[in-house]
Amino acid sequence: MPVSTEKDWTYSIKYSRRKTIGIYVSAEAGVEVRVPHFVSRREADAFVQLKRDWIEQQLLAISSRPQRFEPVYQWGEAFYFLGEKQVFHYQENADVDVVLRGKPGDLPDRIEARVQGWFREQAMALFEERHAWWRQQMEERFSLPLSTLHLRSMKRRWGTCRKNGKIILNSNLARYPINCVDVVIVHELCHLLEFNHSRRFYQLMGQVMPDWKLHDDMLNRLSLLY
């Protein structure tokens, strides 16, 4: 993947089977220029120059974001659960929210395993309770197909619903406030009735949760922070 340098930033060029040049800017990958095979390197560089102001605006926006919270796996540190920081420790302590089995000399990977185990257990219990509650609300209006709930760590989705009624929720969703959890669960339950993102689907969302857009926006904002 060729890399070129501008004054304060670099960009990589990736050739692929596409019809147009596309520029993608992210905190993780930087500036990536995706180019059709029939476009020359010189044409690609010229396109970047044309889009330079836009690229620098995107880079500035990324650099201006608040620093993302990342948990540190040491006793006495914290992680997010339901939008609140939870301090964890290995012994009863008035200043901590979560007490786990352990000892003072535990290594970070052992502590991480303890914390993640607690987190997944709590997340599953939470999701099952909210799934059941929202199913009950929806069944008062609709004939709702059966659904089953499953947990998975996912990088690009908060949830997914399959045609057999299997709903998979991202375990990381439990980091965020309860209304963020609810909007994802409602979204996936609505897919049981409308397996697409059509106008009818969003009408269903509005009927079940009239302020769903506010909660969806909150989840998108908070996901940039932790």
C-alpha positions in Angstrom: 0.0 0.0 0.0 1.9 3.1 -1.2 2.1 6.0 1.3 2.5 9.7 0.4 3.2 12.6 2.7 1.6 16.1 3.0 2.9 18.9 5.3 1.4 17.5 8.5 -0.2 14.2 7.5 0.2 11.1 5.3 -2.2 9.2 3.2 -2.1 5.6 1.9 -3.4 4.5 -1.5 -5.3 1.2 -1.8 -6.3 -0.1 -5.2 -9.5 -2.1 -5.4 -12.3 -3.1 -7.7 -14.4 0.0 -7.5 -15.5 2.6 -10.1 -14.6 5.9 -8.4 -11.9 7.3 -6.1 -13.0 7.5 -2.4 -11.2 9.2 0.5 -11.8 7.8 4.0 -10.5 9.5 7.2 -10.6 7.9 10.6 -8.7 8.0 13.9 -7.6 4.3 13.4 -6.5 4.2 9.8 -5.7 7.9 9.1 -6.3 9.0 5.5 -6.9 6.2 3.1 -7.5 6.8 -0.6 -9.3 3.9 -2.3 -8.7 3.9 -6.1 -9.9 1.9 -9.1 -7.3 -0.2 -10.9 -7.6 1.9 -14.0 -6.6 5.2 -12.2 -2.9 6.2 -12.2 -1.0 7.2 -9.1 -0.6 10.7 -10.5 -4.4 11.0 -10.9 -4.9 9.8 -7.4 -2.4 12.3 -6.0 -4.1 15.1 -7.9 -7.5 14.1 -6.5 -6.1 14.2 -2.9 -4.9 17.8 -3.6 -8.4 18.8 -4.7 -9.8 17.4 -1.5 -7.0 18.6 0.7 -9.1 21.2 2.6 -11.9 18.7 3.3 -9.3 16.1 4.5 -7.7 18.6 6.9 -11.1 19.5 8.3 -11.8 15.9 9.0 -8.4 15.4 10.7 -9.0 18.5 12.8 -12.4 17.3 13.9 -10.8 13.9 14.9 -8.0 15.6 16.8 -10.5 17.8 18.7 -12.5 14.9 20.1 -12.2 14.3 23.8 -9.8 11.5 24.6 -11.5 8.2 24.6 -11.7 6.4 28.0 -9.9 3.1 28.1 -10.0 0.9 31.2 -6.8 0.1 33.1 -6.8 -3.4 34.6 -5.4 -2.8 38.0 -7.2 -3.1 41.3 -8.8 0.2 42.2 -9.3 1.3 38.6 -12.7 1.7 36.8 -14.7 0.8 33.8 -18.1 1.9 32.5 -21.4 0.0 33.1 -24.8 1.6 32.3 -23.1 4.9 31.8 -21.5 5.1 35.2 -17.9 4.4 36.2 -17.6 1.3 38.3 -14.5 1.0 40.5 -13.4 -2.6 41.0 -11.3 -4.3 43.8 -10.5 -7.7 45.2 -11.8 -7.0 48.8 -14.6 -5.2 50.5 -14.0 -1.5 50.3 -16.5 1.3 50.8 -14.9 3.2 47.8 -15.5 0.5 45.2 -18.6 -0.6 43.4 -17.6 -4.1 42.2 -15.8 -6.6 44.4 -14.1 -9.5 42.6 -12.2 -12.6 43.7 -8.5 -11.9 43.6 -5.3 -10.9 45.5 -3.0 -7.9 45.6 -0.4 -9.3 43.2 -2.7 -10.3 40.4 -1.4 -9.4 36.9 -3.4 -7.2 34.6 -4.5 -10.0 32.3 -5.9 -11.9 35.3 -7.7 -8.8 36.6 -9.1 -8.2 33.1 -10.5 -11.7 32.9 -12.2 -11.2 36.2 -13.7 -7.8 35.2 -14.8 -9.0 31.8 -16.4 -12.1 33.3 -18.4 -9.9 35.8 -19.3 -7.5 33.0 -20.6 -10.2 30.6 -22.7 -11.8 33.4 -24.2 -8.5 34.3 -24.7 -7.5 30.7 -26.6 -10.8 29.9 -28.9 -10.4 32.9 -29.6 -6.8 31.9 -30.3 -7.6 28.3 -32.6 -10.5 29.1 -34.6 -8.3 31.4 -34.9 -5.5 28.9 -35.6 -7.9 26.0 -38.5 -9.5 28.0 -39.9 -6.1 29.0 -39.9 -4.7 25.5 -41.4 -7.9 24.1 -44.2 -7.5 26.6 -44.8 -3.9 25.5 -44.8 -4.8 21.8 -47.0 -7.8 22.2 -49.8 -5.5 23.4 -49.9 -4.1 19.9 -48.5 -6.7 17.6 -48.3 -10.4 17.0 -44.6 -10.8 17.6 -42.6 -13.9 16.4 -40.5 -15.7 19.0 -37.0 -14.4 19.6 -34.0 -15.6 21.5 -31.2 -13.5 22.9 -27.5 -14.0 22.5 -24.4 -12.1 23.6 -21.3 -11.3 21.5 -18.5 -8.8 21.4 -18.7 -7.0 18.0 -16.7 -4.1 16.5 -19.1 -2.7 14.0 -22.6 -3.5 15.2 -24.6 -2.9 18.4 -27.0 -5.7 17.5 -28.4 -7.9 14.8 -31.5 -9.9 14.2 -31.8 -13.0 12.1 -34.8 -14.3 10.3 -35.1 -17.2 12.7 -35.6 -14.8 15.6 -32.1 -15.0 16.9 -31.1 -11.6 18.3 -27.4 -11.0 19.0 -26.4 -8.0 21.1 -23.0 -6.5 21.4 -21.8 -7.0 25.0 -20.1 -3.6 25.0 -23.6 -2.0 24.7 -23.9 -2.5 28.5 -21.4 0.3 29.0 -24.0 2.9 28.1 -27.1 4.3 29.8 -30.2 2.2 29.9 -32.0 4.2 27.2 -29.1 3.4 24.8 -29.6 -0.3 25.6 -33.3 -0.1 25.1 -33.1 1.6 21.7 -31.0 -1.2 20.3 -33.2 -3.9 21.7 -36.3 -2.2 20.3 -34.5 -1.8 16.9 -33.8 -5.6 16.8 -37.3 -6.5 18.0 -38.8 -4.4 15.2 -36.9 -6.4 12.7 -39.0 -9.4 13.7 -41.9 -7.6 12.0 -40.0 -5.7 9.3 -36.7 -7.3 8.2 -35.3 -4.2 6.6 -34.8 -0.5 7.2 -37.8 0.7 5.2 -40.2 3.5 6.0 -42.5 0.9 7.6 -39.6 -0.2 9.9 -39.0 3.3 11.2 -42.8 3.8 11.6 -42.7 0.7 13.9 -39.8 2.2 15.8 -41.8 5.4 16.3 -44.8 3.6 17.5 -42.9 1.5 20.0 -40.4 4.2 21.2 -41.4 7.7 20.0 -38.2 9.3 21.1 -35.9 6.6 19.8 -33.8 9.1 17.7 -32.7 10.9 20.8 -31.5 7.7 22.4 -29.8 6.6 19.2 -28.0 10.0 19.0 -26.9 9.7 22.6 -25.4 6.2 21.9 -23.5 7.5 18.9 -22.1 10.4 20.9 -21.1 8.4 23.9 -19.5 5.6 21.8 -16.9 8.2 20.8 -16.0 8.7 24.5 -15.9 5.2 26.0 
